[in-house]
Amino acid sequence: MTQYRVEHLDLSTRIEISLKMVMSSAERGWGWVTEMAAAYGVSRQTFYDLRDKLRSVLVKALQPQAPGPKAESQALEVDGEYIRWATTVLAMLKGSTRDIQLGLELLYGVGRSVGFISETVNAVGESAATYNGQLCPEQPVLGEADEVFQGMKPCFTVVDGQSFMVLNLSAEADRSGATWAKTFQQLTERGVEFQDIVSDNAGGIRAGLQKAGLGAVWRLDVFHVLHDGHRVRQKLENAAYRAMRQAECAEAYAAQQAERAGRVGRPRQATPPVSETVQQQDLAIEQFDLWTWLLSEVRFALEPVHGYRINDSATARETLVVASDLMQQLDHPDITAFAASLLRNLDILLDPLRWLELQVTDWQQTLCPDDEALIMYACRCPDVAVDDLPEQLHLAAQAYEQALALFHRASSHAESFHSWLRPYLVIHRTLPDWLLPLATLFWNHHAFQRGMRAGHSAVALAGIDDPPSLQTVLRQVYHMAFGEEIRPMAV
């Protein structure tokens, strides 16, 4: 327990001295301060300091106050133990309205109604939507458009493939071309300039691009094409394992029939002849192996770089045509459908490769194969910078690096964002008006912790000048909603 420096001058004695000191000299008696200071072994100034402290307390307590009930104010000490307590509580919360209510009670000991919480988050969500609508990347956008559904209601997502900035996240009534056209037009009016837009084969997105008249190139998402191929691969793999199990059962049944003594227990179920099951097993395994090889060839043909050279689109076309013909010879309905889809979208799939060739054609004519291989090595190796190359290769290396950075033919960023968003949609089960704006605000301003974007936020990578931190922008949005300034609690 904390003790006074002068122990014999305890609290009750100090109170009596202070009350005596606020009296006038005539009331307490001349020479009283000198006598008492000598008696307690302290200076006279100690008595006057006690008087001043009591006067300040009395002035604060007795000065005129505003009428009406006084607001309750409780100070919260945020120390190490409270941080551990907050960490424990936050680990159990999911972010729903009921969980927010519980979190307020556990962390701060206050009770708030569901209506109060809904009113608060709706106001902040409206301010966040206004703020998000004012953000615009300073560089051409590699657009990725996709749809995610919650309760049979579509959400339109548009992401920048370079900065990973979410440009649009909105709940819509339908997924028609007119609705998508309206979304693209709003982004254009905001100042967003699309270099290209990648999406799956959804008819609404393609129709919306045509109606909006953006002039941006549409590209088919290669990820979805290859994903369909992997689904076929999984089916063939399961069929091969079933055929192997059936062949094992047939061999065991044949061995049992050949034994003189009967097998103890229930007799094995009759199976087709061993030769027939083994033939089906070999056919299923061969079909799976051939499909795996053909799918890898299709994927390799669509890669932008082969070794240390830009992929040739003409060679890629020949490879895809031959692979499609071989797929149709496997005589499997799923493989035949995939081959037909591959041929139908052949030109669309090869458009990114042709674009990449056009970007570097002039430089390829002036470079020898060794110099081009050196440039490609510098562009693909993170430990080698373009400035480390010989000076005569700097311009060509910059052109190659920019072309590869703008090579865009997948909507993987939109898919990754949806995987991050999906738990929020599952928790709320519906789409409250405040959820999507706040999710967009958080994603665009939080700093990535891993990967090549580590330490940077999406708005910073989008080229926006002096982007605010997540804490700053949250306080700004709160001020827009309620007109009050919020400062972070000091620890």
N, C-alpha and C positions, 0 to 999 in steps of 0.2 A: 504493500500500500504506500502511496506517495505521502511523504511527511513534509511539514514545514521546515524551512531551514532553521528557524528559531523555534525549537520544539515546545518550550514552555509557553509560547504565545499561541495557544490553540485556537480553534474556530470560535468557540463561545466567547473567549476573551477578545478576539478580534472584532466580533459583532458588537460587544459592549463598548469597546474603544471607538469604533466607527460611529455608533449612535451618539456617543458623548462628543465626538469631534464635530458633528454637524451643528452642534449648538454654538451659540456665540461665546466669546471669551468671558463675558460677564456671567453667563449662565453656568459654565463649567468651572469658573474660578480662575483667577490669575495665577499663573505659575503651575497649573495642573499638568500641562504637557511636559514641562521640564522634570517635574517630580516623577511622573509615571515612566518617562523614558529612562530615567536613572534607575528606577525600581526594576524594570524589565531588562535593562542592559542593552537597549537599542537606541538609535538616534532619534531625534525629534522629527526628522523628515519621514521616518517610517509611519508615524501617527498621521501626518498630513497626507501621505500616499493612501492610507486606508480611508481617510475622509473623501478624497477625490474619487476613489473607486465606488464608494457608496453613493455619492452624489450622481455619478454617471448612470448607475443602475436605477436610482429613483427618477431621474429625468426621463429615461427611456420608458419606465413603467407608467409614469403619470402624465406624459405629454398627450395632447388631444388626439383621438383616433377617429377614423371614419365610422359612421354609424352602421349598425347591422351586424350580423354574425361574422366572426373572423374566420378566414380560411385556415385550414389546418396545414401545417408545414412540418414535414419530418425529414431530417437529414439521414442519408443512407451512406454508410461507410463501406466503400468498395475496397476490401483488402484481399489478401491471397486466399483466405478461407471462403470469402463470399464468391470469388471467381470460381473456385472449385464447386461450390454449391450451384452457381448458375450453369456451369458446364454439365453437371449432373441433370439438372432440370431440362435444359435444352436438348439433351440427348434423347429424352422421352417424348418430345413434342413433334408433331407432324406439320403444323402450320394451318390447321383448320380453325374456324372461328371458335369452336369449343376449346381447342388446345390453346389458342391465344388467351382465352378467358382463364383457363387453368394456369397458364404461365404467369399471368399478372398476379394471380393469387399466391403462387408459390414463391415468386421472386420478390415481389414488392408488398405482399400482404394486403392487397386492395382487391375489391370485388367490382367488376364492371359487367353490365348486362350485354347480352348478345347484340341488342340493338345499338348500343354505344359502339361496340367493336365494329359492327357492319357499317355504321355511319362514318367512322373514322377511316377505315380502309377504302370505302367507296370514294371519299373525298380525296384521299391521297392517290388512289388509282386514277381518278379523273385528272389530277394535276400531272401524274406521270405520263398519261396518254398525251396531254398537251406538250409536255417537254419532249417526249419521244418523237412527236411529229415535227419538231423543229431541227432535229439532227439530220445532217446530210453529209455523206462522205465527200472528201475533196478530190477523189480519184475515180476513174471509171470502175464500175462495179461488175464483178463476175457473178451474175445473179444465179441463185439456186432457188427454184420454186417447188414447193411441195405442200401436201395436205395431210393433216393429222385430225383424227376424229375423236370426239368425246360425246357420248350419249347421242349418237347418230347426227351430231352437229359438226360440220367441217370447220377447221381452223386453217386459215391461209398463212403460210410461212414463206418469207422471202429473206434469204441470207446472202451476205457478200462472201464469196468464196476466197477472197484474199485476206480480209481483216477478221472474218468470222463475226461481223456485226449483223445483228438482226434488224432488218429494215422494216419488216411488217410481221405482225402476229395478231391476227384478228379473227374473231368468231363470225361466221357468215351464215346466212340462211340456206344457201345452196352452193354448189360447186360448178355452176354453169359458166359459160364463156363470158356472159355479160357481167357477172359478178367479178370474175378475174380481171376483165378489162377495166372495170372501175378501180380495182386495187392497183393495177399498173399505172393508170392515169393519175391517181393520187400520189404515187411515188414520183412520177415524172414532174408533177406540179411542185413537189417539195424540192426538186433539184437533183434527184437521183439520175445519173447517167449510166445506162447499161451498156456494157461492151458485148455481152452475150447473156443468154439465159438457158440454164440446163434444167431439165425436169424429166420425169418418166413420161410414158406415152399417154398420160391423162388428157382426154379430149378437151376438158374445160380450160386447162392452162394454155394449150395451143390455140384454141379459139379465142381466148382472151388476149393473147399476144397479137393476133391478127386484127381484132377489133380495136385494140388500143393504138395500133399503128406506131409502135415504138421504133421500129427499124432495127431492133437488136436481133442478132442471129440466134435462132433456137437450136439447141443441140440435145440429142437423146442421151439420157443418162446411161453410161456404160455399166455402172454398178448394178442397175436393175436387170440388164441383159445377162450379165454373168451370174447374177444371183439366181435367175431362172435356170441357168445351166447347172448350178450347184444343186438345185432342188432335184433335177433329173438325176444327177450323180448320186444323190442320197437314195432315191428310189431304186436305182440299179444296184447299189451296194446292199440294200436290204434284201432285194431279190436274190442276190448272190449268196448271202448268208442263209436265206431260207432253203435255197437249193442245196447248199452244203449240208445243212442239218437233215434234209430229206435223204440225201445220199448216205449219210451216216446211219440213219434209221434203217434204210434198205439193206445195207451191209450187215448190220446187227441182226436183222430179221433173217437174212439168208444164212448167217452163221448159226443161228439158233435152230433153223430147220435142218441144218446139216449135222448137228449134234445128235448122238444116239439118246443120251439121257435128257429128259425134259428139263426145261428151265424152271427153277423154283419161283413161285409167285404167278402173277397174272401173265398170261401169254402176250407176247408183243402183237401189236396191231399189224395186219397184213399191209404191205407196201408194194409199190410197183417194182418191177425187176431192177436189179442192181445196175445193169447196163444202161437202162433208160434213165435212171436218176443220175448216174455219173455223167451221162451225155448232157442232161439238162444243167448239171452243175458246171461242167466245162463251158457250155454255151453262155451261162449267166456270168461267169468270171471273165470270159473273153469279151463279152459285151461291155462289162464294167470297165475293164482295162482299156479297151479301145475308146470308149467315151471319155475317160479321164485324160487320155492322151490328146484326143481331138479338142477337148475343151481347153487344155493348156496351150495348144497351138493357136486357138482363136484368141485367147488372152494375150499371148506373146505377140501375135500379129497386130494387135491394137495398141501395143506399147509405143510411146513417142520416141524412145531411144533404144537402139539395139547396139549393145556394146558401148562404143564411144562415137557412134554416128547417129544422125537423125534417121528415123525409120522412113523407108520409101513407101509411099502410099500405093504405088502400082504393085509392088511386091506384096503388100498387105492385102490388096484386093484379090490377087491370084491365090494367096493362101486361104482366105476366107471362102472363096468359091470352091476350091478343092475340098476343104474341110466340110462344107455343106453337102457336097456330093457324097463324100464318104459317110457322113452321118445318115443320110437317107438310105444307104445300103445296109445299115444295121437293122432295119425293119422293126422299129419300135415306135409306137404312136407318139410318145412324148418327145423322142429324139427327132422324129420327122417334123413335128410342129415347131421345135426350136430351130431346125435347119431352115424351114420356110420363113420364120420370122427373121432369121439372120440375113437371108437373101433379100427379103422385103425392105429391110432397113440398112442395106449395105452402104448406100451412098451417104446416108445420114451419119453412120458410124465412122466413115472415113473422112468426113468433113474436117474434124480437128487436125488430123494428120496432114491433109492438104494445106490447111491454114498454116501449120507449123513449117511446112516446106517452103511456102511462099515467103515467110519471114526471114529465112536464112539462105534462100537460093543465091542471091547476089554475093553473099559472103562465101558460100561454098565454092563458087567459081574462082575465087582469088586465094583460097587456102589449099595447102597440100593436105593429104590425109593425116599426116603426123600432127600438123598444127591443129587441125580440127579435133583430133582425138585428145590433144592436150587441153584445148578449150572445154571440151565436154567433161573431161576429168575435173577441171577446176569448177565447172558449174554444178557438178553432182557431188563433189566432195566438200563437206562442211568445213574441213580444216584448211582448205586452200582458197585463198581470195583471188579475185580477178586481177587485183593490182600486183599479185606475185608473179604473174606471167610476164614474158618479154613485152616491152613497150609497144612494139608493132602489132601485137595481138589484142591490145586493150579494147579498141573499138569493136572488133569482131566479137570478143568475149562478152562485152556489154550487150550487144545485139542478141547473142545466143541466150544469155542469162535472162533478158527481158522476155524473149519469146517463150522460153520454158516456164517462166513465172506466170505468163498469161495463158498458157495451154490449159484448157478447161473443158472437161467433158464428163464430170460426175457431180452429183448432188450430195456428196458424202457429208458436207458440213451441215446441211439441213437435216439429214438423217441423224447426225450426232446430236444436234440441238434437240431434236424430238426425243431422243433417248434420255436426255437430261430433263426435259419437260414432262415426260410421261408420268413420273411419280406424283407430281403436283396435280395432274388431271385425275389420277386414280384416287388421290386423297379427297379431293373436293367433289368428285363424281359429277359435278355440273361445271358450268363455266361462269362464275361470278364476274361482274364487270371489272372488278379491280385486279383480278389475278393476272391476266395476260399483260397489261401495261406494266405492272410491277415486276413480273418475270423478265420482260424485255429490258426494263431499266437496270435490273440487277445484272443480267447477262452482259450487256454492253459496257458496263462500267466496272465490273469486278476484274481484278488482275488474274490472268491465267497463271497457274502454279507449275505447270509442267509443259514439256514440248518446246517447239521452236518459238512459241509466243509467251513463254514464261516471263513474268514480271511486267507484262504489258496488258492493257485493256483493249477491247475491240474498237472503241472509239479512238484510242490513240493510234492503233494500227491503220485505221481508216483515214488518217491524215487530218483529223479535226484539230485545229489549233488550240493549244492549252486546254486539253480535256480535263474536267474535274474528276476527282476521286469518287469512289462510291459513297463514302461518308459525306462528302461535300454535296453531291447531287441529291442525296436523300434529304439532307437538311434544307436544300433549296426547294425541293418538291413539297416538303412539309410546310415551308413558309408560304408557298403558292396556295396551299389548301386552307391554312388556318391563319396566315398573317402573323405568325409568331416565330421567333428565332429559337432554335434548339442548339445547344452546345453539348459536345460529348462530355460524359461524366468523368471527372478527374479521378484517377486511380492513385 
